[in-house]
Amino acid sequence: MKDILHCDLNNFYASVECRDDPSLLGKPVAVCGSQEARAGIVLAKNYEARAFGIKTGDKIFEARQKCPDIVIIPPHMEKYSAISKQVRAIYQRWTDMVEPFGMDECWLDVTGSHYLFGSSEEIANKIRETVKAETGLTISVGVSFTKVLAKLGSDMKKPDAVTLLSPENFREKIYPLGVGEIIGVGPATFGRLQKLRIRTLGDLAKTDPDILVRHLGKSGIWLWRAVNGYDDAVVHEQSYKREIKSVGSSTTLPRDLYTDAEVWRTLLGLSEEVTRQLRREKLCAGGVTVSVKTNDLTYREYQTVLSVPMRSSQSFAQAGFELFKARFDWRLPVRAVGIRAIYLYPDSLARQNSFFCDSRRLEREEKLGEVSDSLRERFGKDIIFPARLKNELDLTRGNINIFQSNHGYS
C-alpha cells in the first residue's frame, strides 16, 4: 500500500499578493484577469473575499456586487511560477516522487521516506511548517493511500492543515460529501449523476458499477473504484512526461469578430502557437478541432480529420478555417476562438500523402516553421510572424491560453 500526500497551496495567487503587500491583510482580495481583454473573471480570492460568497470564475462585476469593497489585483504569473518552483524544491527534500497538478498542487509519494523522516503525517506536518517558514505561504495536505483520496483530504481542512484518510476511516469521512467534490466530476458528469439520484460520494460508492458504466462509460467504473479506495494510479517523478493527446490554443478577443476574415487572422495567430508546440514535441496533427464562443456566451465545437498529418501553421489554420466556414452560421458575433490539434502522430512515422494535398508546399511550410522556431528561441517570439498578422498582434494575442491534454490526472 502506498503512502501519498496531496499538497495544495492555499488561495495561491491571492496569498502571494497579500504576502507581498501587507496593506492587503484583512481585506477582501481577488486576483482577476484583464477586463480590457474581456478575461475579467476571478482567478483566485482570499478567505475574506470568500466570506462574501465570491467564487473562482465569477465575473468582476459579480464580485463587486457581492462585495463592493473588494480589492481587485491583476495576476503576476511569472512571480507565481517562480514561487511554485521554490515550493516544489522544498517537497523534493522528502521524496523525488513529486508530481505537479497545476501550479499550486502536487502529489508526493512518501512510501520510501519513512525510515528517514517518520510517518506520513509527520512528514506532512514537517513539509507544511517548512513551506510556511521559507515562503510565508500556507498549504493544506491530504494524507492517504491513493491519489484521489489524498486530494480529497487536502480539500477537507483549510488553511494550513493536515487531514488523514486511512483505509479504516476514509469511508466515514468522505461518504457524506457531495458527489461533485471528487476529481473527475465536471458539470456534465455531475448532471448525469444527479439524474441517477447519486447525491453523495457514499451514494456513488454503493451504486452498481454496471449502471455507472452504462450512463458514464469508462469514467463510471473509474469513479466507482476511486471512492471505494481502489484507485491504483501512481505518483510520477516531476520529470515524467505524459503522452500528449492534444495541443490547443484559445483566446478571448478584446472586441467581437463579425467577419470570416477576422476569424481567419485569429486562427492563423493561434495556429502559430499550436504548431510551434507540435514541433517542440516532435508531433504532427491528424485532426483539428475549432471552438467558438459567441457574444451570448454560447459555446460550439467542430472537429474533422485532416487529409494528411501536418504541423504547418498555414495549412493547419486553413483546415480549421474551412471547418469554421462550413459549420458556423454567423447568427451572432464571435467573442472567443480556439483551435486544437488532435489525433497526434510522432513525426518519425511515415506519412501517407493525399491526392488532395500539395506535399511539397506542406514540406516547405514545415521547414519554414522550424527556421522560425530557431529565430524565436534566439531573439524572442515576436521576431518573426506571418505578414498578414502585422497589424493584428493585439487581436490574436490579447488573451491566449496554451493548453495540452493527456491521459488525465494520473
C-alpha positions as CSV (number, residue, x, y, z in Angstrom):
1,M,0.0,0.0,0.0
2,K,1.3,3.5,-1.0
3,D,1.6,6.5,1.3
4,I,0.6,9.5,-0.7
5,L,0.4,13.2,0.1
6,H,-1.5,15.9,-1.8
7,C,-0.1,19.4,-1.1
8,D,-2.2,22.4,-2.0
9,L,-1.1,26.0,-1.7
10,N,-4.0,27.8,-0.1
11,N,-5.6,30.6,-2.3
12,F,-2.2,30.7,-4.1
13,Y,-2.3,33.8,-6.3
14,A,-4.2,35.9,-3.7
15,S,-2.0,34.6,-0.8
16,V,1.1,35.7,-2.7
17,E,-0.3,39.2,-3.4
18,C,-1.3,39.6,0.3
19,R,2.1,38.4,1.5
20,D,3.9,40.9,-0.7
21,D,1.7,43.8,0.2
22,P,0.9,43.8,3.9
23,S,-1.7,46.6,3.4
24,L,-4.0,44.0,1.9
25,L,-4.0,41.8,5.0
26,G,-7.5,41.6,6.4
27,K,-9.1,43.0,3.3
28,P,-11.2,41.0,0.7
29,V,-8.8,40.5,-2.3
30,A,-9.4,38.9,-5.7
31,V,-6.8,38.3,-8.4
32,C,-8.6,38.8,-11.7
33,G,-7.9,38.7,-15.4
34,S,-7.9,41.8,-17.6
35,Q,-11.3,43.5,-18.2
36,E,-9.9,45.2,-21.3
37,A,-9.1,41.8,-22.8
38,R,-12.5,40.6,-21.6
39,A,-11.0,38.0,-19.4
40,G,-12.2,39.8,-16.3
41,I,-13.0,36.9,-14.0
42,V,-11.8,35.9,-10.6
43,L,-8.8,33.7,-10.8
44,A,-8.2,33.5,-7.0
45,K,-9.5,35.1,-3.9
46,N,-8.6,35.2,-0.2
47,Y,-10.7,33.9,2.7
48,E,-12.0,37.4,3.4
49,A,-13.4,37.5,-0.1
50,R,-14.7,34.0,0.1
51,A,-16.8,35.0,3.1
52,F,-18.8,37.3,0.8
53,G,-19.6,34.3,-1.5
54,I,-17.1,35.2,-4.1
55,K,-16.1,32.2,-6.2
56,T,-13.4,31.4,-8.7
57,G,-14.8,32.1,-12.2
58,D,-17.1,35.0,-11.0
59,K,-17.0,38.0,-13.3
60,I,-15.5,41.1,-11.8
61,F,-18.9,42.9,-11.7
62,E,-20.4,39.9,-9.9
63,A,-17.6,40.0,-7.3
64,R,-18.2,43.8,-6.8
65,Q,-21.9,43.2,-6.4
66,K,-21.2,40.7,-3.6
67,C,-18.5,42.8,-2.0
68,P,-18.3,46.5,-3.1
69,D,-15.1,47.0,-1.2
70,I,-13.2,44.1,-2.8
71,V,-9.6,44.9,-3.9
72,I,-9.0,43.7,-7.5
73,I,-5.4,42.9,-8.4
74,P,-4.1,41.8,-11.8
75,P,-2.2,38.4,-12.0
76,H,1.6,38.3,-11.9
77,M,2.2,34.9,-13.5
78,E,6.0,35.0,-13.6
79,K,6.1,35.6,-9.9
80,Y,3.6,32.7,-9.2
81,S,5.6,30.4,-11.4
82,A,8.9,31.2,-9.6
83,I,7.3,30.5,-6.2
84,S,5.7,27.3,-7.4
85,K,9.2,26.0,-8.4
86,Q,10.5,27.1,-5.0
87,V,7.8,25.1,-3.2
88,R,8.3,22.0,-5.4
89,A,12.0,22.1,-4.5
90,I,11.0,22.0,-0.8
91,Y,8.9,18.9,-1.5
92,Q,11.8,17.2,-3.1
93,R,13.8,17.3,0.2
94,W,11.4,14.5,1.4
95,T,11.0,12.5,-1.8
96,D,11.9,12.5,-5.5
97,M,8.4,11.3,-6.4
98,V,6.8,14.8,-6.8
99,E,4.0,15.1,-9.4
100,P,2.7,18.6,-10.2
101,F,-1.0,19.1,-10.7
102,G,-1.3,22.7,-11.9
103,M,0.9,25.4,-10.5
104,D,-0.3,25.2,-6.9
105,E,-0.8,21.4,-6.3
106,C,1.4,18.4,-6.1
107,W,1.2,14.7,-5.2
108,L,4.1,13.2,-3.3
109,D,4.7,9.5,-2.8
110,V,6.5,9.2,0.6
111,T,6.3,5.4,0.8
112,G,10.1,5.1,0.8
113,S,10.7,8.1,3.1
114,H,9.6,6.8,6.5
115,Y,12.9,5.4,7.7
116,L,14.4,8.9,7.3
117,F,11.6,11.2,8.2
118,G,8.9,9.4,10.2
119,S,5.3,8.6,9.5
120,S,3.2,10.1,6.6
121,E,1.5,12.6,9.0
122,E,4.8,13.6,10.5
123,I,6.3,14.2,7.0
124,A,3.1,16.2,6.0
125,N,3.5,18.4,9.1
126,K,7.2,19.0,8.5
127,I,6.6,20.0,4.9
128,R,3.7,22.3,5.9
129,E,5.9,24.0,8.5
130,T,8.8,24.4,6.2
131,V,6.8,25.9,3.4
132,K,5.3,28.4,5.8
133,A,8.7,29.3,7.3
134,E,10.5,29.7,3.9
135,T,7.8,31.2,1.7
136,G,5.3,32.8,4.1
137,L,2.6,30.8,2.4
138,T,0.4,28.0,3.8
139,I,-0.5,24.6,2.4
140,S,-3.2,22.0,3.2
141,V,-2.1,18.4,2.9
142,G,-4.1,15.3,2.4
143,V,-2.6,12.1,3.6
144,S,-3.9,8.8,2.2
145,F,-3.1,5.6,0.3
146,T,-4.5,6.7,-3.1
147,K,-4.1,9.9,-5.1
148,V,-7.8,10.6,-5.3
149,L,-8.3,10.2,-1.6
150,A,-5.2,12.3,-0.8
151,K,-6.6,15.2,-2.9
152,L,-10.0,14.9,-1.2
153,G,-8.2,15.1,2.1
154,S,-6.3,18.3,1.2
155,D,-9.7,20.0,0.4
156,M,-11.4,18.9,3.7
157,K,-9.5,21.2,6.1
158,K,-8.2,24.6,5.1
159,P,-6.0,26.6,5.5
160,D,-2.7,25.3,6.9
161,A,-3.8,21.8,7.9
162,V,-3.2,18.1,7.6
163,T,-6.0,15.6,7.0
164,L,-5.5,11.8,7.2
165,L,-7.8,9.5,5.2
166,S,-6.8,5.9,6.2
167,P,-8.2,2.6,5.0
168,E,-10.0,2.5,8.3
169,N,-11.6,5.9,8.3
170,F,-11.9,7.2,4.8
171,R,-15.5,5.9,4.3
172,E,-16.9,7.7,7.3
173,K,-15.1,10.9,6.3
174,I,-15.8,11.2,2.6
175,Y,-19.1,9.4,2.0
176,P,-21.2,12.3,3.4
177,L,-19.5,14.7,0.9
178,G,-21.3,15.9,-2.3
179,V,-20.6,13.9,-5.4
180,G,-19.1,17.0,-7.0
181,E,-16.2,17.1,-4.5
182,I,-14.2,14.3,-6.2
183,I,-11.8,14.9,-9.1
184,G,-13.2,13.8,-12.4
185,V,-16.8,15.0,-11.8
186,G,-17.3,18.1,-14.1
187,P,-20.6,19.8,-14.8
188,A,-21.8,17.2,-17.4
189,T,-20.9,14.2,-15.2
190,F,-22.5,15.9,-12.2
191,G,-25.7,16.4,-14.1
192,R,-25.9,12.7,-15.1
193,L,-25.2,11.6,-11.6
194,Q,-28.0,13.9,-10.3
195,K,-30.4,12.3,-12.7
196,L,-29.4,8.9,-11.3
197,R,-30.1,10.3,-7.8
198,I,-26.5,9.9,-6.8
199,R,-26.0,12.9,-4.5
200,T,-23.1,11.9,-2.2
201,L,-19.9,10.0,-2.6
202,G,-21.5,7.4,-0.4
203,D,-24.3,7.0,-3.0
204,L,-21.6,6.7,-5.7
205,A,-19.7,4.0,-3.8
206,K,-22.9,1.9,-3.3
207,T,-24.1,2.2,-6.9
208,D,-23.9,-0.9,-9.1
209,P,-20.8,-0.3,-11.4
210,D,-22.7,-1.6,-14.4
211,I,-25.2,1.2,-14.0
212,L,-22.4,3.8,-13.9
213,V,-20.7,2.3,-17.0
214,R,-24.0,2.3,-18.8
215,H,-24.5,6.0,-18.1
216,L,-21.0,7.4,-17.9
217,G,-18.8,4.9,-19.9
218,K,-15.3,4.1,-18.7
219,S,-15.3,7.1,-16.3
220,G,-18.1,5.5,-14.4
221,I,-16.1,2.5,-13.3
222,W,-13.1,4.8,-12.6
223,L,-15.2,6.9,-10.2
224,W,-16.6,3.8,-8.5
225,R,-13.1,2.4,-7.9
226,A,-11.8,5.8,-6.7
227,V,-14.5,6.3,-4.0
228,N,-14.1,2.7,-2.9
229,G,-10.3,3.1,-2.4
230,Y,-9.3,1.0,-5.4
231,D,-7.5,3.8,-7.3
232,D,-4.1,2.4,-8.3
233,A,-2.7,5.4,-10.1
234,V,1.0,6.0,-9.3
235,V,2.8,9.3,-8.4
236,H,5.3,10.1,-11.1
237,E,8.6,11.9,-10.8
238,Q,8.5,15.6,-11.7
239,S,10.4,14.9,-14.9
240,Y,7.9,12.3,-16.0
241,K,6.4,13.2,-19.4
242,R,2.9,12.1,-20.1
243,E,1.7,11.1,-23.5
244,I,0.1,14.3,-25.1
245,K,-3.3,13.6,-26.6
246,S,-4.0,17.1,-28.0
247,V,-2.4,20.6,-28.2
248,G,-4.5,23.7,-28.4
249,S,-4.6,27.5,-28.1
250,S,-7.5,29.8,-27.4
251,T,-8.2,33.4,-26.9
252,T,-11.0,35.7,-25.7
253,L,-10.9,38.7,-28.1
254,P,-10.7,42.3,-26.9
255,R,-13.6,43.0,-29.3
256,D,-16.2,40.9,-31.1
257,L,-15.5,39.5,-34.6
258,Y,-18.0,39.9,-37.4
259,T,-16.4,38.5,-40.5
260,D,-14.7,35.4,-41.8
261,A,-11.5,37.4,-42.5
262,E,-11.2,38.4,-38.8
263,V,-11.6,34.8,-37.7
264,W,-9.0,33.6,-40.3
265,R,-6.4,36.0,-38.9
266,T,-7.2,34.9,-35.4
267,L,-7.0,31.2,-36.2
268,L,-3.7,31.8,-38.0
269,G,-2.2,33.6,-34.9
270,L,-3.4,30.8,-32.7
271,S,-2.1,28.1,-35.1
272,E,1.4,29.6,-34.8
273,E,1.4,28.8,-31.1
274,V,-0.1,25.3,-31.6
275,T,2.2,24.2,-34.4
276,R,5.2,25.6,-32.6
277,Q,4.3,23.3,-29.6
278,L,3.8,20.3,-32.0
279,R,7.3,20.8,-33.5
280,R,8.7,21.1,-30.0
281,E,7.1,17.8,-29.0
282,K,8.0,16.2,-32.4
283,L,4.4,15.6,-33.2
284,C,2.0,16.0,-36.2
285,A,-1.7,16.7,-36.1
286,G,-4.0,14.1,-37.7
287,G,-7.2,16.2,-37.0
288,V,-8.3,19.6,-36.0
289,T,-10.9,21.0,-33.5
290,V,-12.2,24.6,-33.7
291,S,-14.1,26.1,-30.7
292,V,-16.2,29.2,-30.9
293,K,-17.9,31.3,-28.2
294,T,-20.5,33.8,-29.4
295,N,-21.2,37.0,-27.6
296,D,-24.1,35.4,-25.8
297,L,-21.5,33.0,-24.3
298,T,-22.9,30.0,-26.2
299,Y,-20.0,27.6,-26.9
300,R,-19.7,25.5,-30.0
301,E,-17.0,23.0,-31.1
302,Y,-16.4,21.5,-34.5
303,Q,-14.0,18.6,-35.4
304,T,-12.6,17.0,-38.5
305,V,-9.8,14.6,-39.7
306,L,-7.1,16.1,-41.8
307,S,-6.3,14.7,-45.2
308,V,-2.6,14.3,-44.2
309,P,-0.9,14.7,-40.7
310,M,0.7,18.1,-40.5
311,R,2.4,20.7,-38.3
312,S,2.5,23.7,-40.6
313,S,0.7,26.7,-39.1
314,Q,-0.6,27.9,-42.5
315,S,-2.1,24.6,-43.6
316,F,-3.3,23.8,-40.1
317,A,-5.0,27.2,-39.7
318,Q,-6.5,26.8,-43.2
319,A,-8.0,23.4,-42.3
320,G,-9.5,24.9,-39.2
321,F,-10.8,27.9,-41.1
322,E,-12.5,25.7,-43.7
323,L,-14.1,23.7,-40.9
324,F,-15.3,27.0,-39.3
325,K,-16.8,28.3,-42.6
326,A,-18.6,25.0,-43.2
327,R,-20.2,24.8,-39.7
328,F,-20.6,28.3,-38.2
329,D,-23.8,30.2,-39.2
330,W,-22.9,33.8,-38.1
331,R,-26.1,34.5,-36.3
332,L,-24.1,36.2,-33.6
333,P,-20.7,37.8,-33.5
334,V,-17.7,35.8,-32.1
335,R,-16.3,36.6,-28.7
336,A,-13.7,33.8,-28.3
337,V,-11.9,31.3,-30.6
338,G,-9.8,28.3,-30.1
339,I,-8.1,25.7,-32.3
340,R,-6.7,22.3,-31.2
341,A,-4.6,19.6,-32.8
342,I,-5.9,16.1,-32.2
343,Y,-5.1,12.6,-33.3
344,L,-1.4,13.2,-32.8
345,Y,1.3,11.2,-34.6
346,P,5.1,11.1,-33.9
347,D,6.8,13.0,-36.7
348,S,9.1,10.0,-37.1
349,L,6.3,7.9,-38.6
350,A,5.9,7.8,-42.4
351,R,3.0,10.0,-43.5
352,Q,0.7,8.8,-46.3
353,N,0.4,11.5,-48.9
354,S,-3.0,12.6,-50.2
355,F,-4.0,13.4,-53.8
356,F,-5.7,16.5,-52.3
357,C,-2.7,17.8,-50.6
358,D,0.3,19.6,-52.1
359,S,3.0,17.7,-50.2
360,R,5.9,19.8,-51.5
361,R,4.2,23.0,-50.3
362,L,3.5,21.4,-46.9
363,E,7.1,20.3,-46.6
364,R,8.3,23.8,-47.3
365,E,5.9,25.4,-44.8
366,E,7.1,23.0,-42.1
367,K,10.8,23.7,-42.8
368,L,9.9,27.4,-42.6
369,G,8.3,26.8,-39.2
370,E,11.4,25.1,-37.9
371,V,13.6,28.1,-39.0
372,S,11.1,30.5,-37.4
373,D,11.3,28.4,-34.2
374,S,15.1,28.8,-34.0
375,L,14.8,32.6,-34.6
376,R,12.3,32.9,-31.9
377,E,14.4,31.0,-29.4
378,R,17.4,33.3,-30.1
379,F,15.6,36.7,-30.4
380,G,12.2,36.4,-28.9
381,K,8.8,35.1,-30.0
382,D,7.9,38.4,-31.8
383,I,10.9,38.5,-34.0
384,I,9.1,36.8,-36.9
385,F,5.4,36.2,-37.7
386,P,3.1,36.0,-40.7
387,A,2.9,39.3,-42.6
388,R,-0.9,39.3,-42.6
389,L,-0.7,39.4,-38.7
390,K,1.4,42.6,-38.7
391,N,-1.5,44.8,-37.5
392,E,-3.4,42.1,-35.7
393,L,-1.0,41.0,-32.9
394,D,-3.1,42.8,-30.3
395,L,-6.1,40.9,-31.6
396,T,-4.6,37.4,-31.8
397,R,-2.5,37.7,-28.7
398,G,-4.9,39.6,-26.4
399,N,-5.5,36.7,-24.0
400,I,-4.0,33.5,-25.5
401,N,-4.2,30.3,-23.4
402,I,-2.0,27.4,-24.5
403,F,-3.1,24.0,-23.3
404,Q,-2.3,20.4,-23.6
405,S,-4.4,17.4,-22.7
406,N,-3.2,13.9,-21.8
407,H,-4.4,10.8,-20.2
408,G,-5.9,12.7,-17.2
409,Y,-4.7,13.3,-13.6
410,S,-2.6,10.2,-13.4
